[in-house]
Amino acid sequence: MSKAIPRLDLQDMPGGLAAALGPRVERLGYLGEFFRVAGHQPRALEAFVAFTESAKSDLPKELVEVIALTCAVHLGNAYERNQHERLSVRLGLDRDWVEAVERLNPDEALPAGVRSLSDAERAVQRYLLAALASHGRSEAAQVAFERLVERLGHRQAVAVMMVAGRYLVHALIVNTLALEPPVPSIFEDGFTG
């Protein structure tokens, strides 16, 4: 883990940023290292938090979690993966669903009794996997995006791209600084919400 950047505590951050992060810290019970590092750019971090909330506001929570988990697993961001596993469980999505998303195989047949991904969830993951693999340039990404628009409509399809962009930025920072996940995977500690 890189120590090149000093870590800030919530009280070290400007008032507006501290207020914006306060509810998140209270909900999670900790100030994640991502925020402790990114706090050195307080206006950008405030905008990042606002962007995150705005971008995902037009999507069902399940689709947001598909985006977060798909991007985190594909990009090797255990920090975000572990947090979103927990959030998914808190939202009422079961561990089998989380595991199915994290397989990164939206067309895989799941065992009987395991909730499979919905058509919309599979369409989102198909698009993300094609786009992440090619930076959005491949024919597969273009075709998957067109199908996503057909399934979700153009407004939500754009929201999927915007939310994915948020998770790309997060992964770049976390992976560059080799930040350790603040919590373990639900598959390591048996978290049930």
Contacts in CASP RR format, 6 or more apart in sequence:
PFRMAT RR
TARGET T0000
AUTHOR 0000-0000-0000
METHOD contacts of the structure
MODEL  1
MSKAIPRLDLQDMPGGLAAALGPRVERLGYLGEFFRVAGHQPRALEAFVA
FTESAKSDLPKELVEVIALTCAVHLGNAYERNQHERLSVRLGLDRDWVEA
VERLNPDEALPAGVRSLSDAERAVQRYLLAALASHGRSEAAQVAFERLVE
RLGHRQAVAVMMVAGRYLVHALIVNTLALEPPVPSIFEDGFTG
1 177 0 8 1.000
1 178 0 8 1.000
1 179 0 8 1.000
1 180 0 8 1.000
2 176 0 8 1.000
2 177 0 8 1.000
2 178 0 8 1.000
4 177 0 8 1.000
5 37 0 8 1.000
5 40 0 8 1.000
5 177 0 8 1.000
6 40 0 8 1.000
7 33 0 8 1.000
7 36 0 8 1.000
7 37 0 8 1.000
8 36 0 8 1.000
8 37 0 8 1.000
8 39 0 8 1.000
8 40 0 8 1.000
9 31 0 8 1.000
9 36 0 8 1.000
10 18 0 8 1.000
10 21 0 8 1.000
10 22 0 8 1.000
10 25 0 8 1.000
10 31 0 8 1.000
11 18 0 8 1.000
13 21 0 8 1.000
13 39 0 8 1.000
13 42 0 8 1.000
14 42 0 8 1.000
16 42 0 8 1.000
16 46 0 8 1.000
17 39 0 8 1.000
17 42 0 8 1.000
17 45 0 8 1.000
17 46 0 8 1.000
20 46 0 8 1.000
20 49 0 8 1.000
20 50 0 8 1.000
21 31 0 8 1.000
21 35 0 8 1.000
21 49 0 8 1.000
24 35 0 8 1.000
24 49 0 8 1.000
25 31 0 8 1.000
28 83 0 8 1.000
28 182 0 8 1.000
30 182 0 8 1.000
32 182 0 8 1.000
33 79 0 8 1.000
33 179 0 8 1.000
33 180 0 8 1.000
33 182 0 8 1.000
34 79 0 8 1.000
34 170 0 8 1.000
34 173 0 8 1.000
34 174 0 8 1.000
34 179 0 8 1.000
35 45 0 8 1.000
37 173 0 8 1.000
37 177 0 8 1.000
37 179 0 8 1.000
38 44 0 8 1.000
38 45 0 8 1.000
38 48 0 8 1.000
38 173 0 8 1.000
39 45 0 8 1.000
48 166 0 8 1.000
48 169 0 8 1.000
51 162 0 8 1.000
51 166 0 8 1.000
52 163 0 8 1.000
52 166 0 8 1.000
55 159 0 8 1.000
55 162 0 8 1.000
55 163 0 8 1.000
55 166 0 8 1.000
56 64 0 8 1.000
56 159 0 8 1.000
56 163 0 8 1.000
58 155 0 8 1.000
58 156 0 8 1.000
58 159 0 8 1.000
59 67 0 8 1.000
59 156 0 8 1.000
59 159 0 8 1.000
59 160 0 8 1.000
59 163 0 8 1.000
60 120 0 8 1.000
61 91 0 8 1.000
62 91 0 8 1.000
62 93 0 8 1.000
62 118 0 8 1.000
62 121 0 8 1.000
63 120 0 8 1.000
63 121 0 8 1.000
63 124 0 8 1.000
63 156 0 8 1.000
63 160 0 8 1.000
64 163 0 8 1.000
65 84 0 8 1.000
65 87 0 8 1.000
65 88 0 8 1.000
65 91 0 8 1.000
65 93 0 8 1.000
65 101 0 8 1.000
66 101 0 8 1.000
66 117 0 8 1.000
66 121 0 8 1.000
66 124 0 8 1.000
66 125 0 8 1.000
66 128 0 8 1.000
67 124 0 8 1.000
67 128 0 8 1.000
67 160 0 8 1.000
67 163 0 8 1.000
67 164 0 8 1.000
67 167 0 8 1.000
68 80 0 8 1.000
68 84 0 8 1.000
68 87 0 8 1.000
68 163 0 8 1.000
68 167 0 8 1.000
69 81 0 8 1.000
69 84 0 8 1.000
69 85 0 8 1.000
69 88 0 8 1.000
69 98 0 8 1.000
69 101 0 8 1.000
69 102 0 8 1.000
70 101 0 8 1.000
70 104 0 8 1.000
70 124 0 8 1.000
70 125 0 8 1.000
70 128 0 8 1.000
70 129 0 8 1.000
70 132 0 8 1.000
71 77 0 8 1.000
71 80 0 8 1.000
71 128 0 8 1.000
71 132 0 8 1.000
71 164 0 8 1.000
71 165 0 8 1.000
71 167 0 8 1.000
71 168 0 8 1.000
71 171 0 8 1.000
72 78 0 8 1.000
72 79 0 8 1.000
72 80 0 8 1.000
72 81 0 8 1.000
72 84 0 8 1.000
72 167 0 8 1.000
72 171 0 8 1.000
73 81 0 8 1.000
73 101 0 8 1.000
73 102 0 8 1.000
73 104 0 8 1.000
74 104 0 8 1.000
74 128 0 8 1.000
74 129 0 8 1.000
74 132 0 8 1.000
75 132 0 8 1.000
75 167 0 8 1.000
75 168 0 8 1.000
75 171 0 8 1.000
75 175 0 8 1.000
76 171 0 8 1.000
76 175 0 8 1.000
77 167 0 8 1.000
77 170 0 8 1.000
77 171 0 8 1.000
77 174 0 8 1.000
77 175 0 8 1.000
78 181 0 8 1.000
78 185 0 8 1.000
79 170 0 8 1.000
79 174 0 8 1.000
79 179 0 8 1.000
79 180 0 8 1.000
79 181 0 8 1.000
79 182 0 8 1.000
80 167 0 8 1.000
80 170 0 8 1.000
80 171 0 8 1.000
80 174 0 8 1.000
81 102 0 8 1.000
81 181 0 8 1.000
81 185 0 8 1.000
82 181 0 8 1.000
82 182 0 8 1.000
82 183 0 8 1.000
82 184 0 8 1.000
82 185 0 8 1.000
82 186 0 8 1.000
83 181 0 8 1.000
83 182 0 8 1.000
83 183 0 8 1.000
85 98 0 8 1.000
85 102 0 8 1.000
85 185 0 8 1.000
85 186 0 8 1.000
85 187 0 8 1.000
85 191 0 8 1.000
86 183 0 8 1.000
86 186 0 8 1.000
86 191 0 8 1.000
86 193 0 8 1.000
88 97 0 8 1.000
88 98 0 8 1.000
88 101 0 8 1.000
89 95 0 8 1.000
89 98 0 8 1.000
89 186 0 8 1.000
89 191 0 8 1.000
89 192 0 8 1.000
89 193 0 8 1.000
90 193 0 8 1.000
94 115 0 8 1.000
95 186 0 8 1.000
95 187 0 8 1.000
96 110 0 8 1.000
96 114 0 8 1.000
96 115 0 8 1.000
97 115 0 8 1.000
97 117 0 8 1.000
98 186 0 8 1.000
99 187 0 8 1.000
100 108 0 8 1.000
100 110 0 8 1.000
100 114 0 8 1.000
100 115 0 8 1.000
100 116 0 8 1.000
100 117 0 8 1.000
101 117 0 8 1.000
101 121 0 8 1.000
101 125 0 8 1.000
104 125 0 8 1.000
104 129 0 8 1.000
106 117 0 8 1.000
106 121 0 8 1.000
106 122 0 8 1.000
106 123 0 8 1.000
106 125 0 8 1.000
106 126 0 8 1.000
106 129 0 8 1.000
107 122 0 8 1.000
107 126 0 8 1.000
109 116 0 8 1.000
110 116 0 8 1.000
117 125 0 8 1.000
119 151 0 8 1.000
120 151 0 8 1.000
120 152 0 8 1.000
123 144 0 8 1.000
123 147 0 8 1.000
123 148 0 8 1.000
123 151 0 8 1.000
123 152 0 8 1.000
124 148 0 8 1.000
124 152 0 8 1.000
124 160 0 8 1.000
126 144 0 8 1.000
126 147 0 8 1.000
126 148 0 8 1.000
127 141 0 8 1.000
127 144 0 8 1.000
127 145 0 8 1.000
127 147 0 8 1.000
127 148 0 8 1.000
127 160 0 8 1.000
128 160 0 8 1.000
128 164 0 8 1.000
129 144 0 8 1.000
130 136 0 8 1.000
130 138 0 8 1.000
130 140 0 8 1.000
130 141 0 8 1.000
130 143 0 8 1.000
130 144 0 8 1.000
131 141 0 8 1.000
131 144 0 8 1.000
131 145 0 8 1.000
131 161 0 8 1.000
131 164 0 8 1.000
132 164 0 8 1.000
133 140 0 8 1.000
133 141 0 8 1.000
134 140 0 8 1.000
134 141 0 8 1.000
136 142 0 8 1.000
145 157 0 8 1.000
148 157 0 8 1.000
148 160 0 8 1.000
149 157 0 8 1.000
152 160 0 8 1.000
173 179 0 8 1.000
183 191 0 8 1.000
184 191 0 8 1.000
END
